[in-house]
Amino acid sequence: MLNLKAVNQELERRGHRVRLAKGDGYFYFWSGEAVDWLDRTVIVPKISSLTLKQWVDEFQKLRRKNEQIQKQAARKTPKRKPSRHPA
């Protein structure tokens, strides 16, 4: 039977520093790698809605998505011009 412990152990076995937790009608990745993620949720009612492989795939898909979000944000962040105050 699939449970949170099994998913978290598999993620850890694959070298990912992250935890899966249950919300109200969804699951979310938190801690470690996912601490700064903007999108971390998987909308499914039960842990058994996905297989173990699908949970790992969802983690990898969200990791890639968040990497893209962060890259786009970095490109849009204006660079500061040096101050021109006289010394």
C-alpha positions as CSV (number, residue, x, y, z in Angstrom):
1,M,0.0,0.0,0.0
2,L,1.3,3.4,-1.0
3,N,1.7,6.0,1.8
4,L,3.6,9.3,2.5
5,K,6.4,7.4,4.1
6,A,7.0,5.3,1.0
7,V,7.0,8.3,-1.3
8,N,9.3,10.3,1.0
9,Q,11.7,7.3,1.3
10,E,11.8,6.9,-2.5
11,L,12.5,10.6,-3.0
12,E,15.3,10.3,-0.5
13,R,16.7,7.1,-2.0
14,R,17.0,9.0,-5.3
15,G,19.0,11.8,-3.6
16,H,16.3,14.4,-3.4
17,R,16.1,16.6,-0.3
18,V,12.4,17.2,-0.1
19,R,9.3,16.0,1.7
20,L,5.8,15.3,0.5
21,A,2.9,16.3,2.8
22,K,-0.9,16.2,2.7
23,G,-3.0,19.3,2.5
24,D,-6.8,19.5,2.2
25,G,-7.6,17.8,-1.1
26,Y,-4.0,18.1,-2.4
27,F,-0.4,17.2,-1.6
28,Y,2.6,19.4,-1.6
29,F,6.4,19.2,-1.6
30,W,8.2,21.2,1.0
31,S,11.5,21.5,2.7
32,G,15.0,21.2,1.2
33,E,15.0,21.7,-2.6
34,A,11.3,22.9,-2.6
35,V,11.7,25.6,0.1
36,D,11.7,28.5,-2.5
37,W,9.3,26.9,-5.0
38,L,6.4,29.0,-6.1
39,D,4.5,26.0,-7.4
40,R,4.7,22.9,-5.2
41,T,1.2,21.3,-5.2
42,V,-0.2,18.2,-6.8
43,I,-4.0,18.2,-6.9
44,V,-5.1,14.7,-6.1
45,P,-7.5,13.5,-3.3
46,K,-5.5,10.5,-2.1
47,I,-1.8,9.4,-2.1
48,S,-3.0,6.3,-4.0
49,S,-4.3,8.5,-6.8
50,L,-0.8,8.2,-8.3
51,T,1.8,5.4,-8.3
52,L,5.2,5.7,-6.7
53,K,6.7,6.4,-10.1
54,Q,4.1,9.0,-10.9
55,W,4.9,10.8,-7.5
56,V,8.6,10.9,-8.5
57,D,7.7,12.2,-11.9
58,E,5.5,14.9,-10.4
59,F,8.4,16.0,-8.2
60,Q,10.7,16.2,-11.2
61,K,8.1,18.0,-13.3
62,L,7.6,20.6,-10.5
63,R,11.3,21.0,-10.0
64,R,11.8,21.8,-13.7
65,K,8.9,24.2,-13.7
66,N,10.2,26.1,-10.7
67,E,13.7,26.3,-12.2
68,Q,12.1,27.9,-15.3
69,I,10.1,30.3,-13.1
70,Q,13.2,31.4,-11.3
71,K,15.2,31.8,-14.5
72,Q,12.5,34.0,-16.0
73,A,12.3,36.1,-12.8
74,A,16.1,36.6,-12.8
75,R,16.0,37.9,-16.4
76,K,13.2,40.3,-15.6
77,T,14.9,41.7,-12.5
78,P,16.3,45.1,-13.4
79,K,20.0,45.5,-12.7
80,R,20.8,48.3,-10.3
81,K,22.8,51.2,-11.7
82,P,25.7,52.4,-9.5
83,S,25.0,55.4,-7.4
84,R,26.4,58.7,-8.8
85,H,26.7,60.5,-5.5
86,P,29.9,62.6,-5.2
87,A,32.3,61.5,-2.5
